[in-house]
C-alpha cells in the first residue's frame, strides 16, 4: 500500500483553510502545520498507487497551495 509524506507550501494567511481542506481528503491520515522549509506535512496512505497520485494532484489544486514535495515511504 503506497504511503507518502506530502510537504505542502501555501500562500501566507491561507494555512488554516488549506490544512482543513487537506484534512478532509480520503487517504490523508494527518496534516500538521510545521516549521522549516515547508508550511505543512500530510501523511497519505492510498491504494492503489494511482490513488496516491490523485490525492497529491487534488492537494496541488487547492486554493492557497503554492507547491508540494512528495516523499514516498520505502518501508
C-alpha positions as CSV (number, residue, x, y, z in Angstrom):
1,X,0.0,0.0,0.0
2,X,1.7,3.3,-1.1
3,X,2.4,5.7,1.7
4,X,3.9,9.2,1.4
5,X,4.7,12.3,3.3
6,X,3.5,15.3,1.3
7,X,5.2,18.6,2.1
8,X,2.9,21.5,1.3
9,X,3.8,25.2,0.8
10,X,0.9,27.7,1.0
11,X,0.5,31.4,0.4
12,X,0.7,33.4,3.7
13,X,-2.6,33.7,5.5
14,X,-4.1,30.6,3.9
15,X,-2.7,28.0,6.2
16,X,-5.8,27.2,8.1
17,X,-8.1,26.8,5.2
18,X,-5.6,24.7,3.2
19,X,-5.0,22.5,6.3
20,X,-8.7,21.9,6.8
21,X,-9.2,21.0,3.1
22,X,-6.3,18.5,3.1
23,X,-7.5,17.0,6.4
24,X,-10.9,16.2,4.8
25,X,-9.4,14.3,1.9
26,X,-9.8,10.5,1.8
27,X,-6.5,8.8,2.3
28,X,-5.0,11.6,4.3
29,X,-4.1,10.2,7.8
30,X,-3.0,13.5,9.3
31,X,-1.8,17.0,8.3
32,X,0.1,19.4,10.5
33,X,1.5,22.9,10.2
34,X,5.3,22.8,10.7
35,X,8.3,25.0,10.9
36,X,11.1,24.7,8.4
37,X,11.3,24.6,4.7
38,X,7.6,23.8,4.2
39,X,4.4,25.0,5.8
40,X,2.6,21.7,6.3
41,X,3.2,18.0,6.3
42,X,0.5,15.5,5.4
43,X,0.7,11.7,5.6
44,X,-1.2,9.9,2.8
45,X,-2.0,6.2,2.8
46,X,-3.6,5.2,-0.5
47,X,-4.3,2.1,-2.6
48,X,-3.5,1.6,-5.4
49,X,-0.5,3.8,-6.3
50,X,-2.6,5.7,-8.8
51,X,-4.9,6.9,-6.0
52,X,-1.9,8.5,-4.3
53,X,-1.2,10.5,-7.4
54,X,-4.8,11.6,-7.5
55,X,-4.7,12.8,-3.9
56,X,-1.5,14.7,-4.4
57,X,-3.0,16.3,-7.6
58,X,-6.0,17.4,-5.6
59,X,-3.8,18.9,-2.9
60,X,-1.8,20.8,-5.5
61,X,-5.1,22.3,-6.9
62,X,-6.4,23.6,-3.6
63,X,-6.7,27.4,-3.2
64,X,-3.7,28.8,-1.5
65,X,-1.4,25.9,-2.2
66,X,1.8,27.1,-3.9
67,X,3.7,23.8,-4.2
68,X,4.1,20.2,-2.9
69,X,7.0,17.9,-2.4
70,X,6.1,14.2,-2.1
71,X,8.4,11.7,-0.3
72,X,7.4,8.0,-0.7
73,X,7.8,5.7,2.3
74,X,10.0,2.8,1.4
75,X,9.3,0.5,4.4
